[in-house]
């Protein structure tokens, strides 16, 4: 269990450092925004099918 947690922490730290290094790139923010919209849309549609 500790090994999994350590791996997740390392991946999160690596991702955070990459985002900080590329924070001035507008394509990064556009991609993150569109990815968030995609996830929202998929979840929203999945929840609406239960009606």
Jmol script that loads the backbone (N, CA, C; Angstrom):
load data "model"
ATOM      1  N   UNK A   1       0.827  -1.191   0.000  1.00  0.00           N
ATOM      2  CA  UNK A   1       0.000   0.000   0.000  1.00  0.00           C
ATOM      3  C   UNK A   1       0.869   1.253   0.000  1.00  0.00           C
ATOM      4  N   UNK A   2       1.935   1.243   0.765  1.00  0.00           N
ATOM      5  CA  UNK A   2       2.826   2.391   0.826  1.00  0.00           C
ATOM      6  C   UNK A   2       3.515   2.648  -0.499  1.00  0.00           C
ATOM      7  N   UNK A   3       3.810   1.578  -1.222  1.00  0.00           N
ATOM      8  CA  UNK A   3       4.467   1.712  -2.513  1.00  0.00           C
ATOM      9  C   UNK A   3       3.551   2.420  -3.517  1.00  0.00           C
ATOM     10  N   UNK A   4       2.274   2.082  -3.493  1.00  0.00           N
ATOM     11  CA  UNK A   4       1.310   2.717  -4.394  1.00  0.00           C
ATOM     12  C   UNK A   4       1.201   4.195  -4.058  1.00  0.00           C
ATOM     13  N   UNK A   5       1.102   4.510  -2.776  1.00  0.00           N
ATOM     14  CA  UNK A   5       0.978   5.907  -2.345  1.00  0.00           C
ATOM     15  C   UNK A   5       2.214   6.714  -2.751  1.00  0.00           C
ATOM     16  N   UNK A   6       3.392   6.114  -2.590  1.00  0.00           N
ATOM     17  CA  UNK A   6       4.636   6.799  -2.949  1.00  0.00           C
ATOM     18  C   UNK A   6       4.687   7.047  -4.454  1.00  0.00           C
ATOM     19  N   UNK A   7       4.257   6.077  -5.236  1.00  0.00           N
ATOM     20  CA  UNK A   7       4.234   6.229  -6.692  1.00  0.00           C
ATOM     21  C   UNK A   7       3.275   7.336  -7.104  1.00  0.00           C
ATOM     22  N   UNK A   8       2.106   7.410  -6.481  1.00  0.00           N
ATOM     23  CA  UNK A   8       1.140   8.471  -6.779  1.00  0.00           C
ATOM     24  C   UNK A   8       1.690   9.841  -6.402  1.00  0.00           C
ATOM     25  N   UNK A   9       2.357   9.925  -5.270  1.00  0.00           N
ATOM     26  CA  UNK A   9       2.952  11.198  -4.853  1.00  0.00           C
ATOM     27  C   UNK A   9       4.022  11.652  -5.836  1.00  0.00           C
ATOM     28  N   UNK A  10       4.851  10.719  -6.292  1.00  0.00           N
ATOM     29  CA  UNK A  10       5.901  11.058  -7.260  1.00  0.00           C
ATOM     30  C   UNK A  10       5.295  11.506  -8.583  1.00  0.00           C
ATOM     31  N   UNK A  11       4.239  10.843  -9.036  1.00  0.00           N
ATOM     32  CA  UNK A  11       3.588  11.218 -10.295  1.00  0.00           C
ATOM     33  C   UNK A  11       2.940  12.598 -10.164  1.00  0.00           C
ATOM     34  N   UNK A  12       2.302  12.872  -9.022  1.00  0.00           N
ATOM     35  CA  UNK A  12       1.673  14.169  -8.807  1.00  0.00           C
ATOM     36  C   UNK A  12       2.721  15.279  -8.758  1.00  0.00           C
ATOM     37  N   UNK A  13       3.830  15.029  -8.109  1.00  0.00           N
ATOM     38  CA  UNK A  13       4.904  16.031  -8.023  1.00  0.00           C
ATOM     39  C   UNK A  13       5.499  16.295  -9.408  1.00  0.00           C
ATOM     40  N   UNK A  14       5.696  15.243 -10.180  1.00  0.00           N
ATOM     41  CA  UNK A  14       6.213  15.389 -11.538  1.00  0.00           C
ATOM     42  C   UNK A  14       5.249  16.190 -12.403  1.00  0.00           C
ATOM     43  N   UNK A  15       3.967  15.890 -12.307  1.00  0.00           N
ATOM     44  CA  UNK A  15       2.958  16.623 -13.074  1.00  0.00           C
ATOM     45  C   UNK A  15       2.905  18.087 -12.654  1.00  0.00           C
ATOM     46  N   UNK A  16       2.971  18.336 -11.355  1.00  0.00           N
ATOM     47  CA  UNK A  16       2.933  19.707 -10.847  1.00  0.00           C
ATOM     48  C   UNK A  16       4.126  20.506 -11.369  1.00  0.00           C
ATOM     49  N   UNK A  17       5.312  19.911 -11.329  1.00  0.00           N
ATOM     50  CA  UNK A  17       6.506  20.593 -11.821  1.00  0.00           C
ATOM     51  C   UNK A  17       6.417  20.868 -13.319  1.00  0.00           C
ATOM     52  N   UNK A  18       5.846  19.933 -14.079  1.00  0.00           N
ATOM     53  CA  UNK A  18       5.701  20.124 -15.515  1.00  0.00           C
ATOM     54  C   UNK A  18       4.743  21.274 -15.802  1.00  0.00           C
ATOM     55  N   UNK A  19       3.625  21.335 -15.080  1.00  0.00           N
ATOM     56  CA  UNK A  19       2.652  22.414 -15.281  1.00  0.00           C
ATOM     57  C   UNK A  19       3.260  23.759 -14.901  1.00  0.00           C
ATOM     58  N   UNK A  20       4.010  23.803 -13.814  1.00  0.00           N
ATOM     59  CA  UNK A  20       4.660  25.056 -13.406  1.00  0.00           C
ATOM     60  C   UNK A  20       5.662  25.502 -14.470  1.00  0.00           C
ATOM     61  N   UNK A  21       6.403  24.574 -15.031  1.00  0.00           N
ATOM     62  CA  UNK A  21       7.397  24.919 -16.049  1.00  0.00           C
ATOM     63  C   UNK A  21       6.754  25.421 -17.341  1.00  0.00           C
ATOM     64  N   UNK A  22       5.533  24.978 -17.624  1.00  0.00           N
ATOM     65  CA  UNK A  22       4.855  25.344 -18.873  1.00  0.00           C
ATOM     66  C   UNK A  22       3.623  26.216 -18.645  1.00  0.00           C
ATOM     67  N   UNK A  23       3.569  26.913 -17.526  1.00  0.00           N
ATOM     68  CA  UNK A  23       2.365  27.662 -17.186  1.00  0.00           C
ATOM     69  C   UNK A  23       2.084  28.834 -18.125  1.00  0.00           C
ATOM     70  N   UNK A  24       3.061  29.297 -18.864  1.00  0.00           N
ATOM     71  CA  UNK A  24       2.837  30.411 -19.776  1.00  0.00           C
ATOM     72  C   UNK A  24       2.333  29.960 -21.147  1.00  0.00           C
ATOM     73  N   UNK A  25       2.189  28.667 -21.360  1.00  0.00           N
ATOM     74  CA  UNK A  25       1.728  28.134 -22.638  1.00  0.00           C
ATOM     75  C   UNK A  25       0.197  28.130 -22.661  1.00  0.00           C
ATOM     76  N   UNK A  26      -0.410  28.949 -23.521  1.00  0.00           N
ATOM     77  CA  UNK A  26      -1.882  29.000 -23.548  1.00  0.00           C
ATOM     78  C   UNK A  26      -2.515  27.695 -24.017  1.00  0.00           C
ATOM     79  N   UNK A  27      -1.797  26.915 -24.828  1.00  0.00           N
ATOM     80  CA  UNK A  27      -2.362  25.644 -25.281  1.00  0.00           C
ATOM     81  C   UNK A  27      -2.550  24.670 -24.120  1.00  0.00           C
ATOM     82  N   UNK A  28      -1.693  24.750 -23.120  1.00  0.00           N
ATOM     83  CA  UNK A  28      -1.844  23.920 -21.927  1.00  0.00           C
ATOM     84  C   UNK A  28      -3.172  24.212 -21.246  1.00  0.00           C
ATOM     85  N   UNK A  29      -3.463  25.497 -21.053  1.00  0.00           N
ATOM     86  CA  UNK A  29      -4.685  25.891 -20.350  1.00  0.00           C
ATOM     87  C   UNK A  29      -5.926  25.603 -21.182  1.00  0.00           C
ATOM     88  N   UNK A  30      -5.826  25.787 -22.490  1.00  0.00           N
ATOM     89  CA  UNK A  30      -6.953  25.449 -23.365  1.00  0.00           C
ATOM     90  C   UNK A  30      -7.213  23.943 -23.305  1.00  0.00           C
ATOM     91  N   UNK A  31      -6.140  23.153 -23.354  1.00  0.00           N
ATOM     92  CA  UNK A  31      -6.283  21.693 -23.280  1.00  0.00           C
ATOM     93  C   UNK A  31      -6.864  21.232 -21.956  1.00  0.00           C
ATOM     94  N   UNK A  32      -6.405  21.820 -20.854  1.00  0.00           N
ATOM     95  CA  UNK A  32      -6.953  21.456 -19.544  1.00  0.00           C
ATOM     96  C   UNK A  32      -8.426  21.838 -19.444  1.00  0.00           C
ATOM     97  N   UNK A  33      -8.774  23.011 -19.967  1.00  0.00           N
ATOM     98  CA  UNK A  33     -10.166  23.449 -19.941  1.00  0.00           C
ATOM     99  C   UNK A  33     -11.051  22.529 -20.767  1.00  0.00           C
ATOM    100  N   UNK A  34     -10.607  22.199 -21.981  1.00  0.00           N
ATOM    101  CA  UNK A  34     -11.391  21.303 -22.834  1.00  0.00           C
ATOM    102  C   UNK A  34     -11.483  19.896 -22.243  1.00  0.00           C
ATOM    103  N   UNK A  35     -10.402  19.431 -21.618  1.00  0.00           N
ATOM    104  CA  UNK A  35     -10.442  18.131 -20.949  1.00  0.00           C
ATOM    105  C   UNK A  35     -11.442  18.124 -19.803  1.00  0.00           C
ATOM    106  N   UNK A  36     -11.478  19.213 -19.045  1.00  0.00           N
ATOM    107  CA  UNK A  36     -12.457  19.340 -17.964  1.00  0.00           C
ATOM    108  C   UNK A  36     -13.879  19.346 -18.490  1.00  0.00           C
ATOM    109  N   UNK A  37     -14.105  20.068 -19.598  1.00  0.00           N
ATOM    110  CA  UNK A  37     -15.441  20.080 -20.212  1.00  0.00           C
ATOM    111  C   UNK A  37     -15.845  18.693 -20.695  1.00  0.00           C
ATOM    112  N   UNK A  38     -14.887  17.967 -21.262  1.00  0.00           N
ATOM    113  CA  UNK A  38     -15.171  16.615 -21.735  1.00  0.00           C
ATOM    114  C   UNK A  38     -15.567  15.702 -20.584  1.00  0.00           C
ATOM    115  N   UNK A  39     -14.818  15.750 -19.503  1.00  0.00           N
ATOM    116  CA  UNK A  39     -15.135  14.924 -18.332  1.00  0.00           C
ATOM    117  C   UNK A  39     -16.498  15.307 -17.765  1.00  0.00           C
ATOM    118  N   UNK A  40     -16.771  16.618 -17.653  1.00  0.00           N
ATOM    119  CA  UNK A  40     -18.065  17.077 -17.158  1.00  0.00           C
ATOM    120  C   UNK A  40     -19.186  16.551 -18.044  1.00  0.00           C
ATOM    121  N   UNK A  41     -19.012  16.662 -19.350  1.00  0.00           N
ATOM    122  CA  UNK A  41     -20.039  16.217 -20.283  1.00  0.00           C
ATOM    123  C   UNK A  41     -20.292  14.715 -20.169  1.00  0.00           C
ATOM    124  N   UNK A  42     -19.230  13.934 -20.084  1.00  0.00           N
ATOM    125  CA  UNK A  42     -19.393  12.481 -19.965  1.00  0.00           C
ATOM    126  C   UNK A  42     -20.118  12.097 -18.679  1.00  0.00           C
ATOM    127  N   UNK A  43     -19.742  12.725 -17.584  1.00  0.00           N
ATOM    128  CA  UNK A  43     -20.382  12.425 -16.302  1.00  0.00           C
ATOM    129  C   UNK A  43     -21.837  12.880 -16.315  1.00  0.00           C
ATOM    130  N   UNK A  44     -22.089  14.070 -16.840  1.00  0.00           N
ATOM    131  CA  UNK A  44     -23.448  14.605 -16.895  1.00  0.00           C
ATOM    132  C   UNK A  44     -24.356  13.692 -17.724  1.00  0.00           C
ATOM    133  N   UNK A  45     -23.873  13.268 -18.887  1.00  0.00           N
ATOM    134  CA  UNK A  45     -24.668  12.376 -19.739  1.00  0.00           C
ATOM    135  C   UNK A  45     -24.907  11.028 -19.075  1.00  0.00           C
ATOM    136  N   UNK A  46     -23.921  10.506 -18.384  1.00  0.00           N
ATOM    137  CA  UNK A  46     -24.086   9.229 -17.702  1.00  0.00           C
ATOM    138  C   UNK A  46     -25.126   9.332 -16.595  1.00  0.00           C
ATOM    139  N   UNK A  47     -25.142  10.446 -15.894  1.00  0.00           N
ATOM    140  CA  UNK A  47     -26.121  10.627 -14.818  1.00  0.00           C
ATOM    141  C   UNK A  47     -27.517  10.896 -15.359  1.00  0.00           C
ATOM    142  N   UNK A  48     -27.636  11.507 -16.508  1.00  0.00           N
ATOM    143  CA  UNK A  48     -28.946  11.797 -17.099  1.00  0.00           C
ATOM    144  C   UNK A  48     -29.622  10.558 -17.651  1.00  0.00           C
ATOM    145  N   UNK A  49     -28.873   9.530 -17.976  1.00  0.00           N
ATOM    146  CA  UNK A  49     -29.455   8.300 -18.523  1.00  0.00           C
ATOM    147  C   UNK A  49     -30.262   7.539 -17.484  1.00  0.00           C
ATOM    148  N   UNK A  50     -30.080   7.862 -16.213  1.00  0.00           N
ATOM    149  CA  UNK A  50     -30.821   7.167 -15.168  1.00  0.00           C
ATOM    150  C   UNK A  50     -32.245   7.677 -15.013  1.00  0.00           C
ATOM    151  N   UNK A  51     -32.563   8.817 -15.629  1.00  0.00           N
ATOM    152  CA  UNK A  51     -33.915   9.385 -15.507  1.00  0.00           C
ATOM    153  C   UNK A  51     -34.924   8.553 -16.238  1.00  0.00           C
TER     154      UNK A  51
END
end "model"
wireframe off; spacefill off
backbone 0.3
color backbone group
